[in-house]
Amino acid sequence: MLILAGTTEARLLAGLCADRGIDAEVSLAGLVPGTDYPLPVRTGGFGGAEGLVRYLSARGTAGLVDATHPFAAAMPRHAARAATAADVPHAMLKRPPWLPGPDEDWLELSDLAAAAAALPPGARAFLAIGAGSLGAFAARRDCRLVLRQMTAPRELPAHVEALVARPGDRAAERALFRRLGITHLVAKNSGGPARAKLDAARDLGLPVLMVARPVLPPGRLFAAPGAVLDWIEGLA
Ligand SMILES: NC(=O)c1ccc[n+]([C@@H]2O[C@H](COP(=O)([O-])OP(=O)(O)OC[C@H]3O[C@@H](n4cnc5c(N)ncnc54)[C@H](OP(=O)(O)O)[C@@H]3O)[C@@H](O)[C@H]2O)c1
């Protein structure tokens, strides 16, 4: 098996495969260290879908699991194409997206550019999006933006303020938004446990601009690592 990783779910699946003695390898793009996987790890791109076809064929891979991040744009398409071309069974493991509760005020947007365009002039927006996604907000100099980062960013435009901090729980996020005078929350719909910011926005009645995930290629889609393990065991 080849597991395209970079997520908590991929790590959980790797753990399940290791426990069952499944012959599997983890693949990482190389952005984060691959030290906490209980399986062999390879690192770096394959050279597009064609490179992945060559890799799958050379290794005699029996199944390919795309467990990359829900906002990974290229790899899911490459994986689906390569699996078809190499005639390798293929599945995707993606954590479910967040859904708004009945009392949540979300504006759902197709991409970051649409989210940037939807901010009203003068907004004081909290960007829960990652520095790599900041380019979409370059033209919104009429807004004051706060970007939260785990580590200090290199350089930011004048209208973007850096906040070096980890996400907190609901009460901490609420206090933070109050202290910063936040009027809007911009988030990518990654899903998973980091929902405190959304709960805090709901508590404060802040509008949420929720960026939808890139569309996945057609194929077998699982939400839980255990379900993928069942699929893998069914291939044998
Ligand atoms: N985008 C996010 O918000 C986000 C957040 C957390 C983690 N990640 C993780 O970071 C990685 C890169 O993210 P991205 O947004 O740049 O994704 P991407 O647009 O899908 O990937 C860009 C290129 O990076 C290589 N790549 C991506 N994932 C790989 C993997 N697991 N193993 C080997 N090569 C891989 C591929 O290069 P080749 O074409 O040369 O094969 C791919 O074309 C992904 O694995 C993803 O799971 C992304």
The ligand as a Gaussian input file, in Angstrom:
#p B3LYP/6-31G(d) Opt

LIG

0 1
 N       -3.029000      22.786000       1.702000
 C       -3.167000      22.770000       3.012000
 O       -3.911000      23.609000       3.580000
 C       -2.430000      21.738000       3.846000
 C       -2.571000      21.767000       5.235000
 C       -1.916000      20.788000       6.006000
 C       -1.151000      19.808000       5.388000
 N       -1.037000      19.808000       4.034000
 C       -0.211000      18.715000       3.412000
 O        0.915000      19.285000       2.793000
 C        1.188000      18.635000       1.545000
 C        1.322000      19.669000       0.438000
 O        0.150000      20.460000       0.419000
 P       -0.268000      21.278000      -0.872000
 O       -1.415000      22.133000      -0.514000
 O        0.959000      21.869000      -1.550000
 O       -0.799000      20.046000      -1.764000
 P       -0.924000      19.833000      -3.327000
 O       -1.217000      21.110000      -4.046000
 O       -1.885000      18.735000      -3.519000
 O        0.531000      19.289000      -3.702000
 C        1.520000      19.989000      -4.431000
 C        2.579000      18.997000      -4.854000
 O        3.267000      18.501000      -3.705000
 C        3.539000      17.102000      -3.870000
 N        2.832000      16.367000      -2.812000
 C        1.723000      16.733000      -2.128000
 N        1.401000      15.821000      -1.208000
 C        2.327000      14.838000      -1.317000
 C        2.541000      13.620000      -0.627000
 N        1.736000      13.233000       0.387000
 N        3.604000      12.860000      -1.004000
 C        4.428000      13.249000      -1.998000
 N        4.284000      14.400000      -2.680000
 C        3.250000      15.186000      -2.337000
 C        3.072000      16.731000      -5.244000
 O        4.194000      16.918000      -6.114000
 P        4.370000      16.048000      -7.472000
 O        3.355000      16.610000      -8.428000
 O        5.786000      16.339000      -7.858000
 O        4.111000      14.621000      -7.140000
 C        1.997000      17.750000      -5.526000
 O        1.762000      17.976000      -6.897000
 C        0.044000      17.643000       1.300000
 O        0.549000      16.341000       1.484000
 C       -0.999000      17.971000       2.344000
 O       -1.605000      16.839000       2.864000
 C       -1.638000      20.752000       3.253000

